Amino acid sequence: MRWLIKVFGYFGVFIISVLLLFSLYVIAKATILYSALTPEHLAQKTAYLKKVSLLPRNERPNVVIIYFDDLGYGDLSSYGNALIRTPWMDSIAGQGLLFTRFYSSASVCTPARAALLTGRYPPRHHTHRHVFFPEGSPVAFYRKARGLQNALPKDEILLPEVLQAAGFQTALVGKWHLGDKKGHQPNDFGFQMFYGVHFSNDMKPFQVFLNDQVVIPPDKIDQRNLTELYTQKAVEFIKLQAQNQQPFFLYFAHTFPHVPHFVAEKFKGKSSGGLYGDIVEALDYSVGEIWQTLRQAGIADNTILIITSDNGADFGGSAGHFRGRKQEVFEGGFLVPFIVSYPAKMKKAAVVEDPFMALDVFPTLLELMNIPLPDDRTIDGKSLSQVWLGQTSQSPHEDLLFFEPFSGKIGAIRQGIWKYHTRKQKLVPNLFYPLPNFLTVFAEPALYDLTKDQESHNLIALQPAVAKQLENKIAAEEAALQKNQRGWK
């Protein structure tokens, strides 16, 4: 019996030793062995921004992007919601363009925001593996132990940097979520003024910054007041630039309706859609304040106003009649409201039904400003200037890629009426978060006809040639990313 106790004792010591060594290895990977990406194209970025700064500064429109957090495709009354009233956004849509098949570039926060501001698919800037977390947090440590990035690479070229070089005043009001590491914060990427938060409202420490200084610490913040605080700062910025007759770019990135949910007392209980509806109606009121400020300042006609969301609905919101939610590659995870107003140039109001993606915003705005794109890197987005100006309603995309938020691989591709999934996800909760959902690993591929079905009936057996073509296209895109992930030229 004693020998058996000794064997178990030695085995226990062995297991503990292995676990200790593994823990030391993980710690080493997250600390002394971890290295952020080397900014390989920093010189090219500097040269490009210098070139932009020397361009003739003709009269150019102001740009306001109102960007919601987790607002679903079906959360606005102009997109069919019968419980939530959004009269301001509906009114702006009625005077501009409303897109019915507009995709975010990702189904979670960080990669969607990076793609919007760069015009590049998430793998290009290493934001394709879920989301960034505050430095020093356990999940940030876990990300680094896996060799994942937790801040935007310094050699990425962001929209605010380009517009600042072109003579615009630039501001971010609201949520950043592209890293809080020194040198990777909003002021380091072209925003001259930043008032807001670095991360989502469920991450700690949650605090409000003015540029790089904390102005509302975690113990003083009241999330019920956030939307109003943001709106006040955004209005102040617009009024100041109008007074100084300065062209400006305002990126107004709301915290809500991301969970946890809070709303100001004056909006509580006002909506037929419950607390979530109260929050969306408060956001609509904020949009109205921005719109009225632009009109009162006499600059609404010469302002490009974009209203959209970072990804599809979370479980509190509505994906309309589409399948899927945030964190999925189904339509409901990527489709978002997208409304554009540009009264000085848009010929007439219209509903646009072709498929587009948020990474198109970067090249579109630059073309409208007569600013050339960077020539040292791949810009995956396509200019929609002709669509916005009413010259066509057709999408310039041959296909669109949808990246899975955990694996970072291409989870689906859309080409024409067809959408091919590399594996048909199962409708099960992810019990392994923040790890990938292993319950979907053995799911089968699927092919859907988006004109006749909402990703319910797998048509691979009926259309094997189409499925094979799209499977090969995904393999070719993955191989190209493997060879040149950053897209350098």
ABEGO torsion letter per residue (X at the ends): XAAAAAAAAAAAAAAAAAAAAAAAAAAAAABAABBBBBBAAAAAAAAAAAAAAABBBBBBBBBBBBBBBGBBAAABAAAGBAABBBAAAAAAAAABBBBABBBBABABAAAAAAAAAAGBBAAAAGAABEBBBBBGBAAAAAAAAAGBBABBBAABBBAAAAAAAAGBBBBBBEBAGAEABBGABAAAAGBABBBEBABBAABOBBBBBBEABBABBAAABBAAAAAAAAAAAAAAAAAAAAAAGBBBBBBBBBAOABOBBBBBAAABGABAAEAAAAAAAAAAAAAAAAAAAAAAAGAAAABBBBBBBABBBBAABBAEABBEBBGBABAAAABBBBBBBBAAABABBBBBABBBBAAAAAAAAAAAAGBBBBAABBBABBBAAAAAAGABABBABABBBBBBAAAGBBABBBBEABBBBABBBBBBBBAAOABBBAAAAABBBBBBBAAABBGABBAAAABAAAAAAAAAAAAAAAAAAAABAAGBX
